[in-house]
Amino acid sequence: MSMRDLAAAVHVSRAHVYTRVKRLLDDGVIRRFTIQVDPERVGFSTSAYLTMKVEQNSWRQIRDTLAALPWVEHVALVSGDFDVLLLVRSASNKTLRDLVFAHIQNMPGVRSTRTLLVFDETDHLPALPGDPELVPDSSEDREV
């Protein structure tokens, strides 16, 4: 969306939009602008979630190593039955297998991994607070 379109959508001037966006960038509220590509159309036809159990004192190093791998899209430290959850994309099952066996399972501090192949997925962009589509129409809740 262009700044002009954004200004029109929220009924303010373009100058105000530029100022506000700059402030949001400076404050770290907006971390980056990006595009979203279809992984299959760019050659990454295999997707999987990997769960990992790691030694507690090694998770920072493991996180940094995983984030540097080109196949890893998302890394999260989580609670529950495993310690790390990651989303990976690869060109094939063979590439995924090589990633898991040669790169991930050989990392110091990794105790175990489990691979969950993704058969189908749907993107859902989270709504922002104050999204008018999420705010119930107060007129419907009024008693007459």
C-alpha positions as CSV (number, residue, x, y, z in Angstrom):
1,M,0.0,0.0,0.0
2,S,1.4,3.4,-0.9
3,M,1.6,6.3,1.6
4,R,-1.0,8.1,-0.6
5,D,-3.4,5.1,-0.3
6,L,-2.8,4.8,3.4
7,A,-3.4,8.5,3.9
8,A,-6.7,8.2,2.0
9,A,-7.8,5.2,4.0
10,V,-7.3,6.8,7.4
11,H,-8.4,10.3,6.2
12,V,-5.2,12.2,7.1
13,S,-2.6,14.0,5.0
14,R,0.3,12.2,3.3
15,A,2.7,14.3,5.4
16,H,1.1,13.1,8.6
17,V,1.4,9.5,7.4
18,Y,5.1,9.9,6.5
19,T,5.7,11.4,9.9
20,R,3.8,8.7,11.8
21,V,5.4,5.9,9.9
22,K,8.9,7.4,10.5
23,R,8.1,7.6,14.2
24,L,6.9,4.0,14.2
25,L,10.1,2.9,12.5
26,D,12.3,4.9,14.9
27,D,10.4,3.4,17.9
28,G,10.8,-0.1,16.6
29,V,7.1,-0.7,16.3
30,I,7.5,-1.3,12.6
31,R,10.5,-3.6,12.3
32,R,10.6,-3.9,8.5
33,F,8.7,-3.8,5.3
34,T,8.6,-7.1,3.4
35,I,7.0,-9.0,0.6
36,Q,5.5,-12.4,1.0
37,V,6.3,-15.0,-1.7
38,D,4.8,-18.4,-2.4
39,P,7.5,-20.9,-1.4
40,E,6.4,-23.4,-4.0
41,R,6.7,-20.9,-6.8
42,V,10.3,-20.1,-5.9
43,G,11.4,-23.7,-5.6
44,F,10.7,-24.6,-2.0
45,S,8.0,-27.3,-2.4
46,T,8.7,-29.0,0.9
47,S,7.8,-27.4,4.2
48,A,8.1,-28.8,7.7
49,Y,7.9,-27.9,11.3
50,L,10.7,-29.3,13.4
51,T,10.5,-29.7,17.2
52,M,13.8,-29.9,19.1
53,K,14.9,-30.8,22.6
54,V,18.1,-29.0,23.5
55,E,20.4,-28.7,26.5
56,Q,19.2,-25.7,28.5
57,N,22.5,-23.9,28.4
58,S,22.8,-24.1,24.6
59,W,19.6,-22.6,23.3
60,R,21.0,-19.1,22.5
61,Q,23.8,-20.6,20.3
62,I,21.4,-23.1,18.7
63,R,18.9,-20.2,18.0
64,D,21.6,-18.1,16.3
65,T,22.9,-21.1,14.3
66,L,19.4,-22.1,13.1
67,A,18.5,-18.5,12.2
68,A,21.6,-18.4,9.9
69,L,20.5,-21.4,7.9
70,P,18.9,-20.4,4.6
71,W,16.2,-23.0,4.9
72,V,14.9,-21.8,8.2
73,E,12.0,-19.4,8.1
74,H,11.1,-19.1,11.7
75,V,12.7,-20.1,15.1
76,A,10.9,-20.0,18.4
77,L,11.8,-21.0,21.9
78,V,8.7,-22.6,23.4
79,S,7.4,-24.3,26.5
80,G,6.1,-27.8,26.7
81,D,7.3,-31.1,25.6
82,F,10.1,-29.6,23.4
83,D,12.3,-26.5,23.6
84,V,12.5,-25.1,20.0
85,L,10.0,-25.0,17.2
86,L,11.1,-24.1,13.7
87,L,9.6,-23.8,10.3
88,V,11.8,-24.9,7.4
89,R,11.3,-24.7,3.7
90,S,13.3,-26.9,1.2
91,A,13.3,-27.9,-2.4
92,S,12.6,-31.5,-1.7
93,N,12.3,-34.2,0.9
94,K,15.9,-35.2,0.2
95,T,17.1,-31.6,0.9
96,L,15.0,-31.6,4.1
97,R,16.5,-34.9,5.2
98,D,20.0,-33.6,4.6
99,L,19.1,-30.4,6.5
100,V,17.9,-32.4,9.5
101,F,20.6,-35.1,9.5
102,A,23.7,-33.1,8.5
103,H,23.0,-29.6,9.9
104,I,20.5,-29.7,12.8
105,Q,21.0,-33.1,14.5
106,N,24.8,-32.5,14.5
107,M,24.6,-29.2,16.3
108,P,26.2,-29.2,19.8
109,G,23.5,-29.1,22.4
110,V,20.7,-30.7,20.3
111,R,19.3,-33.7,22.2
112,S,16.5,-34.8,19.7
113,T,14.4,-33.6,16.8
114,R,11.0,-34.5,15.4
115,T,10.0,-33.5,11.9
116,L,6.3,-32.8,11.0
117,L,5.8,-32.4,7.2
118,V,3.3,-29.8,6.1
119,F,0.7,-31.1,3.7
120,D,-1.2,-27.8,3.2
121,E,-1.1,-24.4,4.9
122,T,-3.1,-21.2,5.0
123,D,-1.6,-17.8,5.8
124,H,-3.5,-15.7,8.3
125,L,-2.3,-12.2,9.0
126,P,-3.1,-11.2,12.5
127,A,-5.5,-8.3,13.0
128,L,-4.2,-5.2,14.6
129,P,-5.7,-3.8,17.8
130,G,-8.5,-1.4,16.9
131,D,-9.2,-3.1,13.6
132,P,-12.8,-1.9,12.8
133,E,-13.7,-5.4,11.5
134,L,-13.0,-6.8,14.9
135,V,-14.8,-4.1,17.0
136,P,-18.4,-5.2,17.6
137,D,-21.0,-2.7,16.4
138,S,-22.1,-1.2,19.7
139,S,-25.5,-0.4,18.2
140,E,-26.3,-4.1,18.0
141,D,-25.6,-4.6,21.7
142,R,-27.9,-1.8,22.9
143,E,-31.1,-2.6,24.5
144,V,-34.1,-0.7,23.2
